[in-house]
């Protein structure tokens, strides 16, 4: 059976046609391009324009694949949009990048700090509940707002022809004030913050939202992080996923609930849990080194061009290198300590070379994620049987793949699906549609 997976990303909107045995049959991506001018700390997008693009992309693929049996949806988490009683957007989309939560609440801290202190939940800016808390206290919630939800929930609702959104726990947890073990919003915390739970969507008790005007079953939106895990590892729940793009992440599935320092425990669509560790710098670490080399070349020659190809050539020609410097790649801090900075040490006369620095940075990138993974094992997590790699940082750099293999002590296999989140949404829809039919 063919399924269509739709991913509403921050910068792009992607869709795939997926078939279990054949994999991805077709993929299309459009630029999101819906950010609107705003204050410097705001990051707002137009939900109507996003819906138009998502709808057009979906219908274009369905014309070429009229035998699609189900539609799955995912999208950027954490952000929120307000809807009226008919399910129409009555606000802009406050994305996960929106910074109003970092604005000062008073002399003691920010709005995010204030909400975290009231509720006992650590909530960063960009989380929907922080955004809503700020809007509520500053008279910015639309008077006709009947619900709030993520952009994925909104698009899935529209495709299903519904008038009210429903939330899957993966998205519900992403906006905050969510009781993870209970898989429900924390009413006590909401009350302490003065937030009316009537605006929060129902947590869905069934995955299918309806067939809608397209006449095809539409499944509830799932979080993009969980969808990307599904799209990368498929049914291999015994695998560890490492993703290196602009940032980097390590993610591992657990059938039991675990709390691990440095990792975030997130609901998984099948009732299990996904433990996720994120590096704020991640793939930017290698990009920083490339920029350093580029500036050096420009200083010497006046030429300002990418040196990634030259870096790859140098690494290939040098072969194995052992005595590289020790690099700590927390150049942008960590979620727990944003003020932390990176370092490069152990530099001697024999390893003060570009190739040694490249190996040191790649090793630091891998070890930052490895330390998060070690925390999972020390908390009682089961040892994965393999590593799946995703993201352009790994796809375009075989030297980095080998460094990850050396640090983790396990072979790394690249995911066959490049649009992992859209594939994961399609896989999720296929699983439940097959169950529903048979």
HURANOR-V176183 format. One record per residue. N is the residue number from 0. PHI is phi in whole degrees, 0 to 359 (999 if undefined). Layout:
# HURANOR-V176183
<<N & PHI> <N & PHI>>
This chain:
# HURANOR-V176183
<<0 & 999> <1 & 275> <2 & 229> <3 & 253> <4 & 248> <5 & 237> <6 & 239> <7 & 266> <8 & 276> <9 & 289> <10 & 253> <11 & 214> <12 & 239> <13 & 240> <14 & 214> <15 & 227> <16 & 257> <17 & 236> <18 & 227> <19 & 307> <20 & 280> <21 & 269> <22 & 82> <23 & 283> <24 & 269> <25 & 202> <26 & 221> <27 & 221> <28 & 224> <29 & 243> <30 & 293> <31 & 294> <32 & 58> <33 & 248> <34 & 297> <35 & 244> <36 & 302> <37 & 197> <38 & 300> <39 & 301> <40 & 269> <41 & 266> <42 & 224> <43 & 243> <44 & 236> <45 & 267> <46 & 294> <47 & 294> <48 & 292> <49 & 296> <50 & 299> <51 & 299> <52 & 292> <53 & 295> <54 & 295> <55 & 298> <56 & 297> <57 & 296> <58 & 293> <59 & 298> <60 & 290> <61 & 293> <62 & 295> <63 & 272> <64 & 225> <65 & 292> <66 & 267> <67 & 299> <68 & 260> <69 & 195> <70 & 236> <71 & 244> <72 & 228> <73 & 218> <74 & 175> <75 & 305> <76 & 270> <77 & 79> <78 & 286> <79 & 222> <80 & 227> <81 & 267> <82 & 238> <83 & 269> <84 & 290> <85 & 264> <86 & 85> <87 & 266> <88 & 293> <89 & 240> <90 & 211> <91 & 284> <92 & 275> <93 & 275> <94 & 285> <95 & 295> <96 & 271> <97 & 296> <98 & 254> <99 & 297> <100 & 295> <101 & 272> <102 & 293> <103 & 292> <104 & 282> <105 & 202> <106 & 291> <107 & 265> <108 & 167> <109 & 269> <110 & 295> <111 & 295> <112 & 299> <113 & 297> <114 & 294> <115 & 298> <116 & 293> <117 & 292> <118 & 261> <119 & 83> <120 & 261> <121 & 287> <122 & 234> <123 & 279> <124 & 298> <125 & 97> <126 & 291> <127 & 304> <128 & 291> <129 & 294> <130 & 301> <131 & 295> <132 & 301> <133 & 297> <134 & 298> <135 & 297> <136 & 285> <137 & 248> <138 & 67> <139 & 255> <140 & 283> <141 & 304> <142 & 297> <143 & 263> <144 & 290> <145 & 248> <146 & 198> <147 & 230> <148 & 196> <149 & 279> <150 & 293> <151 & 296> <152 & 299> <153 & 296> <154 & 294> <155 & 297> <156 & 301> <157 & 296> <158 & 296> <159 & 277> <160 & 72> <161 & 267> <162 & 250> <163 & 219> <164 & 282> <165 & 234> <166 & 241> <167 & 272> <168 & 307> <169 & 298> <170 & 279> <171 & 299> <172 & 296> <173 & 289> <174 & 266> <175 & 104> <176 & 55> <177 & 245> <178 & 282> <179 & 298> <180 & 302> <181 & 276> <182 & 52> <183 & 204> <184 & 293> <185 & 274> <186 & 300> <187 & 296> <188 & 294> <189 & 299> <190 & 297> <191 & 298> <192 & 271> <193 & 73> <194 & 258> <195 & 282> <196 & 291> <197 & 297> <198 & 279> <199 & 272> <200 & 294> <201 & 293> <202 & 283> <203 & 296> <204 & 259> <205 & 217> <206 & 284> <207 & 274> <208 & 273> <209 & 144> <210 & 264> <211 & 67> <212 & 294> <213 & 279> <214 & 73> <215 & 237> <216 & 303> <217 & 248> <218 & 258> <219 & 302> <220 & 291> <221 & 244> <222 & 299> <223 & 291> <224 & 294> <225 & 292> <226 & 295> <227 & 295> <228 & 296> <229 & 301> <230 & 291> <231 & 272> <232 & 256> <233 & 62> <234 & 274> <235 & 278> <236 & 289> <237 & 268> <238 & 255> <239 & 259> <240 & 255> <241 & 242> <242 & 238> <243 & 233> <244 & 231> <245 & 295> <246 & 257> <247 & 206> <248 & 216> <249 & 237> <250 & 219> <251 & 216> <252 & 275> <253 & 225> <254 & 286> <255 & 243> <256 & 285> <257 & 229> <258 & 245> <259 & 231> <260 & 305> <261 & 88> <262 & 242> <263 & 257> <264 & 268> <265 & 237> <266 & 298> <267 & 248> <268 & 302> <269 & 268> <270 & 103> <271 & 274> <272 & 222> <273 & 243> <274 & 261> <275 & 233> <276 & 243> <277 & 234> <278 & 265> <279 & 291> <280 & 267> <281 & 54> <282 & 298> <283 & 296> <284 & 300> <285 & 291> <286 & 294> <287 & 298> <288 & 293> <289 & 299> <290 & 294> <291 & 298> <292 & 297> <293 & 298> <294 & 295> <295 & 296> <296 & 298> <297 & 296> <298 & 299> <299 & 275> <300 & 239> <301 & 82> <302 & 270> <303 & 240> <304 & 224> <305 & 302> <306 & 243> <307 & 302> <308 & 297> <309 & 293> <310 & 296> <311 & 297> <312 & 297> <313 & 295> <314 & 295> <315 & 295> <316 & 292> <317 & 284> <318 & 70> <319 & 289> <320 & 230> <321 & 251> <322 & 271> <323 & 279> <324 & 297> <325 & 269> <326 & 247> <327 & 253> <328 & 263> <329 & 272> <330 & 291> <331 & 246> <332 & 78> <333 & 232> <334 & 297> <335 & 282> <336 & 219> <337 & 297> <338 & 274> <339 & 295> <340 & 231> <341 & 277> <342 & 202> <343 & 229> <344 & 225> <345 & 73> <346 & 270> <347 & 229> <348 & 297> <349 & 268> <350 & 228> <351 & 272> <352 & 226> <353 & 302> <354 & 295> <355 & 296> <356 & 295> <357 & 298> <358 & 296> <359 & 297> <360 & 295> <361 & 297> <362 & 296> <363 & 296> <364 & 299> <365 & 291> <366 & 290> <367 & 298> <368 & 287> <369 & 297> <370 & 296> <371 & 294> <372 & 298> <373 & 299> <374 & 299> <375 & 297> <376 & 296> <377 & 292> <378 & 274> <379 & 104> <380 & 291> <381 & 285> <382 & 289> <383 & 295> <384 & 263> <385 & 185> <386 & 245> <387 & 254> <388 & 252> <389 & 215> <390 & 93> <391 & 294> <392 & 300> <393 & 269> <394 & 299> <395 & 262> <396 & 221> <397 & 297> <398 & 294> <399 & 292> <400 & 301> <401 & 294> <402 & 292> <403 & 298> <404 & 298> <405 & 294> <406 & 288> <407 & 275> <408 & 67> <409 & 206> <410 & 293> <411 & 254> <412 & 244> <413 & 288> <414 & 298> <415 & 285> <416 & 254> <417 & 278> <418 & 266> <419 & 299> <420 & 294> <421 & 297> <422 & 297> <423 & 298> <424 & 296> <425 & 294> <426 & 297> <427 & 299> <428 & 296> <429 & 297> <430 & 302> <431 & 280> <432 & 290> <433 & 297> <434 & 297> <435 & 294> <436 & 283> <437 & 244>>
